[in-house]
């Protein structure tokens, strides 16, 4: 660093100068802090990705359970209602299944959006610290 400053400003700086030592110490401290922050951000991003996958799988399993139970309920209702009411019950089941599938899609999209927002926030924080 002393050589760089000497070349740039054409001055002689003693490498044991306290200000130069402080600048070097600050530079090393900043580098270590950024390295640690990068590791924390990487871990956070991995945790967010894992949570997103688990949330999506949980939502999918719950939706499958709802669809299965809705199918059972609808089947019982159709058997009890008879042939004339079968068409009405099937329409209700179709509408319920459509709503359930739409809710599953919405849940999946919400999980991806929330994890993307978290990753974007983390990236912004890293960018702020790096560019600061």
C-alpha positions in Angstrom: 0.0 0.0 0.0 2.9 2.4 0.8 4.3 1.7 -2.7 1.0 2.4 -4.3 0.5 5.7 -2.5 4.2 6.6 -3.2 3.7 6.0 -6.9 0.3 7.7 -7.1 1.2 10.9 -5.1 4.9 10.8 -5.5 5.6 10.9 -1.8 7.6 8.7 0.5 5.5 6.9 3.1 7.0 4.7 5.7 5.3 1.3 5.8 5.3 1.4 9.6 3.3 4.7 9.6 0.4 4.3 12.0 -2.2 5.7 9.6 -1.1 3.3 6.9 -1.3 0.5 9.5 -4.8 1.6 10.5 -5.9 1.7 6.8 -4.5 -1.8 6.3 -6.2 -3.0 9.4 -9.5 -1.5 8.3 -9.2 -3.0 4.9 -8.5 -6.5 6.3 -11.4 -6.1 8.8 -13.8 -5.1 6.1 -12.7 -8.0 3.9 -13.3 -10.5 6.7 -16.6 -9.0 7.5 -17.7 -9.2 3.9 -16.6 -12.8 3.7 -18.6 -13.6 6.8 -21.6 -11.7 5.5 -21.4 -13.6 2.2 -21.4 -16.9 4.1 -24.4 -15.9 6.1 -26.3 -14.7 3.0 -25.5 -17.9 1.2 -26.8 -20.0 4.2 -29.9 -17.8 4.4 -30.6 -18.2 0.7 -30.2 -22.0 1.0 -32.5 -22.0 4.0 -35.1 -20.0 2.1 -34.9 -22.3 -0.9 -35.3 -25.3 1.4 -38.3 -23.7 3.2 -39.8 -22.9 -0.1 -39.6 -26.5 -1.3 -41.0 -27.8 2.0 -43.8 -25.3 1.9 -44.7 -26.2 -1.7 -44.6 -29.9 -0.8 -46.8 -29.4 2.2 -49.3 -27.3 0.2 -49.4 -30.0 -2.5 -50.0 -32.8 0.1 -52.7 -30.8 1.8 -54.4 -30.1 -1.5 -54.2 -33.8 -2.4 -55.8 -34.6 1.0 -58.6 -32.0 0.4 -59.2 -33.3 -3.1 -59.4 -36.9 -1.8 -61.7 -36.1 1.0 -63.8 -33.9 -1.3 -64.1 -36.9 -3.7 -65.2 -39.2 -1.0 -67.7 -36.7 0.3 -69.0 -36.1 -3.2 -69.3 -39.8 -4.0 -71.3 -40.4 -0.8 -73.6 -37.5 -1.6 -74.1 -38.7 -5.2 -75.0 -42.2 -4.0 -77.5 -40.8 -1.5 -79.0 -38.3 -3.8 -79.7 -40.8 -6.6 -79.5 -40.6 -10.4 -81.5 -37.3 -10.8 -79.3 -35.3 -8.3 -76.0 -36.9 -9.5 -75.5 -34.2 -12.2 -75.9 -31.4 -9.6 -73.5 -33.1 -7.2 -70.9 -33.6 -9.9 -71.1 -29.9 -10.9 -70.5 -29.0 -7.2 -67.5 -31.3 -7.0 -66.0 -30.0 -10.3 -66.3 -26.4 -9.0 -64.8 -27.4 -5.7 -61.9 -29.2 -7.4 -61.3 -26.2 -9.7 -61.2 -23.9 -6.7 -58.9 -26.3 -4.8 -56.5 -26.4 -7.8 -56.6 -22.6 -8.1 -55.8 -22.4 -4.4 -52.9 -24.8 -4.8 -51.5 -22.8 -7.6 -51.9 -19.6 -5.6 -50.2 -21.2 -2.6 -47.3 -22.3 -4.8 -47.0 -18.9 -6.4 -47.1 -17.2 -3.0 -44.3 -19.4 -1.7 -42.1 -18.6 -4.7 -42.9 -14.9 -4.5 -42.1 -14.8 -0.8 -38.8 -16.6 -1.2 -37.9 -14.4 -4.2 -38.6 -11.4 -2.1 -36.4 -12.7 0.7 -33.6 -13.5 -1.7 -34.0 -10.0 -3.4 -33.9 -8.4 0.1 -30.8 -10.4 1.0 -29.1 -9.5 -2.4 -30.0 -5.8 -1.8 -28.4 -6.0 1.7 -25.3 -7.5 0.3 -25.2 -5.0 -2.5 -25.7 -2.1 0.0 -22.8 -3.4 2.1 -20.5 -4.1 -0.8 -21.2 -0.8 -2.6 -21.3 1.3 0.5 
